[in-house]
Amino acid sequence: EPDVSVRFVGPGDVIGNPDLIILPGSKNTLADLTYLRNSGFADEIKKLADQGTPVIGVCGGNQMLGKTIYDPHHMEGDIEEIEGLGLVDSSTTMKDQKTT
């Protein structure tokens, strides 16, 4: 569409005031969620969502939107449980095999 633009936001970038936020898939959801928290992006995403900005998650991004992610089999490292962004009333439990 000619009137649609997509912008990737990375380290050091400012999210700004987008019409929509898309959290993409991830090969390591727990590490990426930790990065979002440590970088301040998680707080900014939650603030924008509270102000009415739609947030869509794809695959791992969708898992991040929930309340909690559990990794009892350590598929992604040492973290067994991590708090999600809490934008969706759901939780994810990773199984002992990962399908991507």
Backbone torsions as a table, in degrees:
resi	resn	phi	psi	omega
1	GLU	NA	134.6	-178.0
2	PRO	-67.4	-24.9	-177.1
3	ASP	-98.3	13.7	179.1
4	VAL	-113.0	133.2	173.7
5	SER	-128.9	146.0	179.4
6	VAL	-119.7	135.1	-179.6
7	ARG	-130.6	126.8	174.5
8	PHE	-84.2	136.6	179.3
9	VAL	-111.5	125.4	-178.1
10	GLY	-128.3	-170.6	-178.7
11	PRO	-52.3	129.7	178.6
12	GLY	85.0	-9.7	178.9
13	ASP	-82.5	160.8	175.6
14	VAL	-105.7	132.8	179.3
15	ILE	-65.4	-42.0	179.7
16	GLY	80.5	-140.9	-177.0
17	ASN	-128.0	70.9	-176.3
18	PRO	-74.5	161.2	174.1
19	ASP	-78.3	-21.6	-175.3
20	LEU	-159.5	143.7	173.9
21	ILE	-116.4	130.5	176.1
22	ILE	-117.0	120.3	172.5
23	LEU	-94.2	115.1	-175.0
24	PRO	-78.0	178.7	174.9
25	GLY	-65.9	167.8	-174.7
26	SER	-147.7	144.6	173.0
27	LYS	-83.8	-20.5	177.3
28	ASN	-140.8	85.2	-174.2
29	THR	-59.2	-42.9	-176.6
30	LEU	-66.4	-42.8	178.4
31	ALA	-66.4	-39.9	180.0
32	ASP	-68.8	-37.1	175.9
33	LEU	-65.7	-40.2	176.0
34	THR	-61.2	-41.1	176.9
35	TYR	-61.4	-45.0	179.5
36	LEU	-57.8	-40.4	178.3
37	ARG	-66.8	-51.2	-175.5
38	ASN	-65.2	-28.7	-178.2
39	SER	-85.1	-12.6	-175.8
40	GLY	90.5	-8.0	179.5
41	PHE	-62.8	-36.9	-178.6
42	ALA	-60.1	-46.9	179.1
43	ASP	-63.4	-39.8	179.9
44	GLU	-66.0	-42.1	178.6
45	ILE	-62.8	-44.7	179.2
46	LYS	-63.7	-40.2	178.8
47	LYS	-62.9	-46.1	179.2
48	LEU	-64.3	-39.1	177.3
49	ALA	-62.6	-41.7	177.8
50	ASP	-62.4	-28.2	179.5
51	GLN	-86.8	0.2	175.2
52	GLY	106.3	0.3	177.5
53	THR	-71.9	124.3	178.0
54	PRO	-66.0	141.7	177.2
55	VAL	-126.1	125.0	179.6
56	ILE	-116.6	136.4	176.1
57	GLY	-117.0	136.8	177.7
58	VAL	-111.5	123.8	177.9
59	CYS	54.7	-113.2	179.5
60	GLY	-59.4	-33.6	176.7
61	GLY	-62.9	-35.8	176.5
62	ASN	-67.3	-39.0	177.5
63	GLN	-61.9	-38.5	-179.9
64	MET	-63.7	-27.2	-178.3
65	LEU	-70.9	-20.8	-177.0
66	GLY	-75.6	-174.4	-177.3
67	LYS	-78.8	-41.4	-174.5
68	THR	-149.1	145.8	171.1
69	ILE	-119.8	127.3	179.3
70	TYR	-108.8	137.1	176.9
71	ASP	-132.1	69.5	-173.8
72	PRO	-66.6	-20.5	-178.7
73	HIS	-99.7	6.3	178.1
74	HIS	55.9	44.3	178.7
75	MET	-67.4	-26.7	-177.0
76	GLU	-118.5	14.4	177.9
77	GLY	130.3	-154.7	-173.5
78	ASP	-82.9	-16.3	-176.9
79	ILE	-75.0	123.1	178.2
80	GLU	-93.7	-26.7	-176.5
81	GLU	-152.2	135.4	177.9
82	ILE	-141.4	141.0	177.5
83	GLU	-73.4	131.6	176.4
84	GLY	-82.6	-170.1	179.7
85	LEU	-73.8	-18.7	176.7
86	GLY	72.4	23.2	179.6
87	LEU	-88.3	-15.1	-179.9
88	VAL	-130.8	140.8	-179.5
89	ASP	-82.0	74.9	179.0
90	SER	-152.1	164.0	173.3
91	SER	-136.9	155.4	179.3
92	THR	-122.7	134.1	171.1
93	THR	-117.9	119.8	179.3
94	MET	-76.6	139.6	178.7
95	LYS	-85.8	-179.8	-177.0
96	ASP	-84.0	3.4	172.2
97	GLN	-134.8	137.2	-178.3
98	LYS	-105.1	129.6	176.7
99	THR	-113.8	124.7	179.5
100	THR	-120.7	NA	NA
